[in-house]
Amino acid sequence: MSLQFNLLAFVGRFEPFHNGHAGVVRYGLSLSDKVIVLVGSSRGSRSIRNPFNYKERVDLITLGLTPSEVERVIIAGIPDFHDNSAWAAYVEQIVRQYAAPAARIGYLGHRKDESSDYLNLFPAGLVEAPNFSGIDATDIRADFFGNNAELLPDYPMTPAARDALAKFSGTTAYTDLQEEWQDVIDFRAPYLGLPYEPAWLTGDAVVRVDGKILMIRRGKAPGKGQWALPGGFVERHELFLTAALRELSEETLICFDRTVLAGRTPKAYLQTCLKAEIGSDYPYRSVRGRVATRAFLFDMDQRPEVSPTAEARELGWFTPEEIIAMQESVFEDHALLVRKITQVAQL
């Protein structure tokens, strides 16, 4: 008997893949010859929101299904775009690659909350799946990285998948994520009980010399050990640009040759180097909460002197292409910020 679809696409981050996700896959396989599981944020760096890399999630998906189900499942990665139109076009492109020209294609999903709004981008062929067992990966992460890791034997996952998590809990990545979890708890504590969700502002400095951009390796959570743009929170009296310049100075101890300054202050000189600026207010760009940022590109002819600090334990210079290629080690969306601001500077 012919099934309703030839290929159903199931999009999610699967952090981690659990029995509820497996139930959706099985529901899809009852309607379609094959299901393609599209793993979102596939190139992003580790965080308490996205703790597992793409390979680890592929393994958890495989361990969460039976061998006969795996034979009918395709797994592919979807990177972040922070642009709904570009992201949806990429998803459709990937799905078409795995489908015959006249294939009957659909999109499978469950509307959990506002994070499921992406389903609205695929009105044609949308198949609503039930919420199997009422399971939420957010709760699993809260137990795993919080103080309830002893509940691991009760997680709604297959024994093999739980064993994989147990093995992960012995890694330095797990220890760093536990530290990040506590950092976020402490950061949010003063704002608990407010009648509204707080939001924060940050400024980031993109310093470019001879095509290479200055990056810092973060010395503390969140994103401990990851490469990032110099930057930080905007103080009450500051503009975005003022905050970006202050954070650049504090984190890198940046200084310039007298001949470069030509009698100007470092701040005045940097402002003459300003070539472009962009903003990002993507709701999920930071694990701390709603953090909107503005990034500023400074083009210089001569490389300044910079030094490591407590917040920037290492410094390096990378081309935009190198930063994009290593984005699994780049903090939050900073690789996307670099790509976007260098593109804007070329216009």
N, C-alpha and C positions, 0 to 999 in steps of 0.2 A: 504493500500500500504506500502510495506516495505521500510524503509529509508536506505540511503547509509551506515550509521554507527549505531552501537549499543551504542557507547560511544565516545564522543569527549571531549578532555581535553583542557581547556583554562587556561593558566598560566599567572599570573600577580601579581603585588603588590596591585593594586586597592587602591591607596592612593590619593583621595578616589574613590570609585566606582561611575561612572557617566553614563549618557545616552549613550555615545559612547560604553562603556563596555557592557551596556545592549543590545545595537544593535548587538554586536558580539555574545552575548549569544543567542539572538533570531535567528540570522543567523545560529548558530550551531544547535539550536533546529529544524530548517527547514531541516537539513540534518541528524540528529541523534535522536535516542530514548531519550537519556539523554545527558546532558553536565555536566562534573565535573569541577568546578571552583577551581583551585589550587591557594591558597593565599600564595604568596612568602614572605620571611622574616617574617614568622609567629611567631617567638620567639624573634625577635630583640627588642631592647629598642627604645623608642620614639626618633625621630629626625625630623627635618623639611623635610627630604626626606621620612621618614616612621613615620608620626605623629600618626597614629591610630593603636591600638593593634589588635590582631587577632579577638577577640570577636567583637570589634567595626566595623571592616571591614565585618565580617559575617552579622552583623545587617544591615549595609549599602547596602550590596548586596541583602539581603532579601527585604529591603525597596525599592530597585531600580527595582524590578521585580514584575510582577503580581502574585497573588496566584497560578494560573494555571501553570505559568512558574516555580515558586519555586518548585512545585511538581515534576518537571522533572529535577531539578538541584541538584547536590551533591556539597557540599563545604568541602574542606579539606585543611589543612595547610602544607606548605613546608618550613622548616627552611633553613637558609643560610649554605652553605658549603665552599664557596670560592674555590671550586674544581669542575670544570665543569663535569668531568666524574662521580664523586660521586653524585653530584646533579642530573644529568640526570638519573642515576640508581635509585635513591630514587624516583624521579617523576614516572618513569615507574613502580616501585614496588607499589606505591600508586594507580596508575591507574588500575593496574591488580587486586588489591584487590576489586575493585568495578565492575569488568567486569567478565562475564561468560568465561569459558575456551576457547570457540570458537568465542568469540565476535569480531566484526569488530570495531577496535579502531583507532582513529585518533587524531591529535593534531591541535588545532585551534589557530590562531594567526594573528596579523597584524604587519607588519614590519614598525615601526615608525622611528627608528634611530638605532645607534649602540647598544643601550640597548636591542634591540630585537634580538641580535645575538644568543641568546639561542635557537631560533627556528631552527638553523642549527644542533642542537643536535638531532633533531627528523625528519630526512629526509623522513622516511617511514610514509606515512599516514598524511603528513602535509597538512592542509587546510588553504589557505590564505583567510583572511577575509578583507573586505573593511574597511576603516577608516570612521566610521559613524559620520557625522556632523563635522569632523575635530577637535574634542575635545581632549584636552591634560590635564591630571591630574596635570602636573607641573604648568600650568597656574592657575588652581584652587587653588593650595597650595600657589602660589605667592600672589594671591589676599587675601586669607583667613588669612595668617599669616603676610602679609605685611600691607600696609595701605589702602587696598581696601575691607575690610570685609563688608562694606555697600553694596557691590555688591552681597551678599549672595542670595537675592531673585531672581537674574538673573542666578545663577549657573545652568548648564545643568544637573540637577538631579531632581528626583521626589520631590514633596512637602514634603513627609514624610522624605526623606533623608536630605533635606535642614533643616528641623526642628531638625533633629538629630545633624547636624553641629551647628545650633544655640545654642542648649543645651550644646554642647561641648565647645563653646566659653565662657561659664561661669565657666569653671573649671580652677584650678591652672595649670594643664597640658598645657592648651592653653596659659596661660600667660607665662609659661616657654618657650614654643615654639616660641612665639612672640619675647622674649628676644634672643633666639637662632637665629632667622631669622635676627634680627638686628646685632647680633655679626658677622654672616657670611657676611652680606653686608659690614660692616666696615672692616672686615679682607681682603676681596677681593678688596676693593676700590683702594688701591695703585697700583694694577696690571691691572686695566682696561686699555684697549687700547694697551696692549702688542701684538706683532705679533704672539705670541705663548701662549699656556696654561701653566701657571707656575706649578711647582711641589715642594713639600716640603718633608723633611726627619725628622723622629722622632726616638727616642730610648726609649724603655720601659724596666723596671726592674721587673722581676718576682722573688721575694724573698720568699723562701720556708723554713720553719722550722717545723719539725715533721709532714710533709705531708700537712701543711696548708700554704696558700699563702697570702701575705700582699696585701690588696686592700685599696684604698682611695675612699671616697665619694666626688665627685667633687663639688667645691664651686661656680663655675661660668659656664656660657655657653661657648661652647656647652656641652650638656650632664649634665647640672646642676642637682645635686642631685643623679646622677648615680654612681655606683661603677666602678672603673677603676684601671688599673695598674699604679703605679707611672711612669711618663715619660713625654717627651715633645720634642720640636723642637731641632734639631741639629744645633748648631751655626757654623759659617763659619770655625772656626779653629778646630772643634771637629771631632772625630770619633763617630760612633754610640754608642760604649761602653762608651766613655767619657761622651756623652750627657745623657745616661741612668743613669750613676752614679751621675752626677751633679743634674739631676732632682729628683732622689731618695732622695738625701740629702736635696734639697730645699723644697720638698713637704712634707717630713715626719720628717725632723730633726733627721734622724737616727743616733744613736750612739751606741758604743759597750763597753762592760766591758774591762778593761785593760788586764785582764787575757786572754781574747779572742784575743785581738790585738797582744799581745806578742811582743810589740815594733814596730809593723807595723802601717802604716797609715791606716785609714778606707778604703781608695781607694785600697791600696795594699792588705789588707785583703779580700775585696770583690772580687778582681780578683782571689784570690786563691779558692774562693767558686764557681767560674763560672763552670757550668756543661753542659750547652747547649745554643744554640742560633738559632733563626729562623728569617725569614723575611716574610713580607706580602706586596705585591704591588697591591692588588686587587683595580681596578680603582675607585670603589664606596664605599670604606671603610670609608671615612670621608666626612661630609657635607661641609667642608671648601674647598674641591677640591681634587686634586691628591696628596695624602699623603702616602708615602711609609714608612714603619717602620721596625725596627729590634728589637727583644725582646731577653733578656738575662736572663737565669735562674741561680739564686744563691742559692745553698744549704748550710744551716747553721745548726750547732748543737745546738746553743743557740739563743733564741729569742732576737733580739736587742730592744733597747728602741726607741720608735717612738712617735711623738706628732702631733696633728692636726695643720694645718696652714690655711692661707686664701684660698689656692688652694685645700687643702684637709681638709674639715671641720670635717671629721670623718675617723677613720681608723679601719680596721677589718681583721681578719684572717679566711680564708675559705679553705675548701678542693676543689680540682678541680671539684669534682662532685657537690658540692654546688654551685660553680660559674656557671657551665653549667645549673644547675636547675633554677638559678635565672637570666638567661641572659636577660630577659625582663627589668631588672634593671641594666644591665651592659653596659658600654659605648662602642659604636661602635662595633668592632669585638674582644674586649679583651677576651671575654669568649672563642672564637675560638682560639685565640693565646695561652691561658692557656692550652686548650686541646691539641693543636698541640705540644707545647714545652715540656709538661710533657710526651707525647708519644715518642718524639724524645729522651728525657733523658733516657728512658727505653731501648733503642736499644743497 
